Amino acid sequence: MSKLTELIKALIPGFKSQHDMNEAFLSESTDVSDLERRMRLLDGDAQDRSRTLVFGTMMP
């Protein structure tokens, strides 16, 4: 973990990283089908965010 993240966690006890939030979201699944659906949602969100980042920084 980076020093910056450790510092933020020390200053803000309730701070959760995206990884921690994703793990909590996945752990709430009720069965294998629900887990797979949640994994697809997270994968789709990551792809959408990266797609807008690329276009947002490269397109005028």
ABEGO torsion letter per residue (X at the ends): XBAAAAAAAAABAABBBAAAAAAAAAAABABAAAAAAAAAAAAAAAAAAAAAAAAAAABX
